């Protein structure tokens, strides 16, 4: 689940999740798009407007690592320079 203000839905549907818009509701684990396993948790990140939405998204995690505040892009995975997904 991904919580967002209703006015963002059209852009998400047409263009997908855009990292350029991250950080509106926190970057505790780095700058990225956040998803929740619980819809009620995602609803907390829709802003204060009465017009809120949550998106059910299929998320296919690849190589994962724990994020941290201040990350702008995923850390390097190995000596080849590949990054975590």
C-alpha positions in Angstrom: 0.0 0.0 0.0 1.1 3.5 -0.7 -0.6 6.5 0.9 -0.9 9.8 -1.1 -3.0 12.9 -1.5 -5.8 12.3 -4.0 -4.4 14.9 -6.4 -1.3 12.7 -6.9 -3.3 9.6 -8.1 -3.5 10.6 -11.8 0.2 11.2 -12.0 1.0 7.9 -10.3 -1.3 6.0 -12.6 0.0 7.6 -15.8 3.7 7.8 -14.9 4.4 5.4 -12.0 6.1 6.4 -8.7 8.5 9.2 -9.3 11.5 9.6 -6.9 11.6 13.3 -7.7 8.6 13.8 -5.4 9.9 11.9 -2.4 10.3 13.4 1.0 7.0 15.0 1.5 6.2 12.8 4.5 9.7 11.9 5.7 12.9 10.3 4.7 13.8 8.3 7.8 15.2 5.5 5.7 16.5 7.6 2.8 14.9 9.3 -0.2 12.6 6.8 -1.9 9.1 5.7 -2.4 7.7 4.0 0.7 5.2 1.1 0.8 3.4 -0.5 3.7 2.0 -4.0 4.3 -1.0 -2.5 6.2 -3.4 -0.2 4.4 -4.2 1.7 7.7 -0.5 2.5 8.1 -0.2 3.8 4.6 -3.2 6.0 5.2 -1.2 8.0 7.7 1.0 9.4 4.9 -1.7 10.9 2.7 -1.4 14.4 4.1 -3.9 16.3 6.2 -6.5 16.8 3.4 -9.9 15.1 3.6 -9.2 13.9 0.0 -6.8 11.0 0.6 -6.0 7.9 -1.3 -4.1 4.6 -0.9 -2.8 2.6 -3.8 -2.5 -1.1 -3.8 0.8 -1.8 -5.5 2.6 -5.0 -6.3 6.1 -4.5 -5.1 8.8 -6.9 -6.3 11.8 -6.4 -4.1 15.2 -7.2 -5.5 18.4 -6.9 -3.5 17.4 -5.1 -0.3 19.3 -3.4 2.5 18.3 -1.3 5.5 18.0 2.4 4.6 19.2 5.3 6.7 18.4 9.0 6.8 20.3 11.1 4.2 20.5 8.4 1.5 19.7 9.9 -1.9 20.3 6.6 -3.8 20.7 3.0 -2.7 24.2 2.1 -1.5 26.7 0.1 -3.6 26.0 -3.6 -3.5 29.4 -5.0 -4.6 32.8 -4.1 -6.2 31.2 -3.8 -9.7 29.4 -0.7 -8.5 25.9 -2.2 -8.7 23.5 -0.7 -6.3 20.8 -2.3 -4.1 17.3 -2.2 -5.6 
